[in-house]
Amino acid sequence: MKKKVLVTGAFGQLGNAVLKKFQDTDMLATDLFIPEFFSGSCSSEILDVTKPEGVQNIVSRFQPDVVLNLAAMTDVDGCEMNPEVAEKINSESVLNFLEVFDGAFIHISTDYVFNGKTGPYDEEDLPDPINMYGKTKLSSEKYVMKHPNPWCIVRTNVVFDYAKNSDASFVKWVIDSLQNDRKIQVVHDQWNNPTWTESLADALRIIVDKEATGLFHYGGAEQINRLEFAQTIAKVFNLDDSLIKPITTESLNQIAPRPLKCGLKTHLIKSKLQVTTLPLEVSLKHIKSKFSS
């Protein structure tokens, strides 16, 4: 019998990959908006995860076995400027599900729960968020861990794809800028291990199939800075990397502080669940191959 999977935040960068990876399940895709181009094989409904009555209604009607909770406010500066909104979307919405649902709850979190002084981090390292985004995601993790549901939290970082419909796509921004001979400034002092959406969707599928529980870290195979990420994109897509200019995070004067040396160690999920991680260049070449297909 097919598992019934409810996906929140289904039409973001990660959601698009998850919808493809779970096509053979009985899936309901939910988000604040249903894109006009969506013609997937699964059902879709508008859902505001901050509204308890809406969550209760959809859970009672669909009766999912699994909730894949991708919905989040990921605009780091936006969270800093609107902490109450961030708390509602990133933290309190989790309770809206857990109070009416007793099945498997799989929740996406972030390396921003750490302060970025000594990364990359493993699951045993103590969180210490330095911005509101990280604080709200840590608080959501605590809500999940306190409930009796079979739960799995997957922390990830710098999730990427070439997402035509997303303003948050770093890869799209770099490619589009360089193709149009526009100079771009990219920080050289923020370190992570960028994570391809399709690799993360593969990991989530393994978690669901194996009914895995607990806290896991998942990211790409390489720990690099954001400048090197942009330069690798330029290399794979045969673009002029001399248009990419290095800057410091401090010079951006961003509203929210950024953890600089972050990223995630992935040995636990690889050893326990036989999940694989891909080198950045390999992931980007997969993305490039879709351009010509």
Beta strands, then each sheet from edge to edge (+ up, - down):
strand 1: 4-8
strand 2: 26-31
strand 3: 43-46
strand 4: 66-69
strand 5: 104-110
strand 6: 151-156
strand 7: 159-160
strand 8: 184-187
strand 9: 191-192
strand 10: 195-196
strand 11: 214-217
strand 12: 224-225
strand 13: 244-247
sheet 1: 3+ 2+ 1+ 4+ 5+ 6+ 11+
sheet 2: 7+ 10+
sheet 3: 8+ 13+
sheet 4: 9+ 12-
end
